[in-house]
Amino acid sequence: MGWSCRTDAMNTFKRIAAKHNAGHEYGNDLKDKKGNSIGFFETGEEQEDGAIVGTIMRYTDSTKTYAVPFQDFRINPDGTIAKFYGET
């Protein structure tokens, strides 16, 4: 079984992912407004309405060895961002 979401939601997610994947070898690299690496994001479970949800993980130290859940995110089925750190 594959993961399913609406096309509009996926297009928004791809735009956000491309912004945070640029030049990073380990996947996504979430940055604050100053450009400092603060963590990464993981997608969550499939949603019946076609939305994309997940969790933003924040590094706990400068070595970026450990991370803890920081904030949930949601991209609505129509592609609008309901909640995502630093995105509107």
Helices and strands as residue ranges (DSSP letters): H 7-21, E 30-31, E 37-43, E 52-59, E 67-75, E 81-83
